[in-house]
Amino acid sequence: MYPGDLTKTISPPAGDKKMFLSDADLDKMALFLLGNQQRFRENIIIPRMLGPVTIKTIEEKRIESIMESCAFKSIMSCVLGYGLGAAIGLFSSSVNPNVASVEKQQSAREILKEMKTTTLSYAKNFAVVGCVFSGIECTIESYRGKTDWKNGTYAGGLTGGLIGLRAGIKAGIVGAAGFAAFSTAIDYYMHRS
């Protein structure tokens, strides 16, 4: 049945006149129903947490999209990993002195040089691990379209495997299993609390 057939089958009650809309009226109606994107909407429900409810501006949305990109997450993980590695390296070098040089008296310059070497070594290693892990996890999350514990497990396995592969196949497999288990445990702990 076509719309034209509807007028043939259903006749208006006696005394009623047929109403026809002009093309201009139909255009106005279509513009109101479909084309007007600038009207104020009162029925938007924004969940209220703490403080006043505000709608994000275009600039805030741009900054948010940049901060959620995989490149930004990888760079930030690299920088934060470098800082954390430097702190751990500094602590490690101050607690555990070089055994070979304990037999002779070391000068302050030699001690500081050794501390610098250890600190930079730890910082570089943590930066690389953080960057690789974050980049792989973000890529997996983007590909899968889900945020769950599996992303961290897969990323941990790949990262551990890549790092362990420098020492051979067996070390790569052990590194993948160990890093995947560690990532899963950390994810479980973070989402549990």
Buried (B, 14 or more C-beta within 10 A) or exposed (E): EEEEEEEEEEEEEEEEEEEEEEEEEEEEEEEEEEEEEEEEEEEEEEEEEEEEEEEEEEEEEEEEEEEEEBEBBBBBBBEBBBBBBBBBBBEBBEEEEBEEEEEEEBEEEEBEEBBEEBBBBBBBBBBBBBBBBBBBBBBBBEEEEEEEBBBBBBBBBBBBBBBBBEEEEEBBBBBBBBBBBBBBEEBEEEEEE
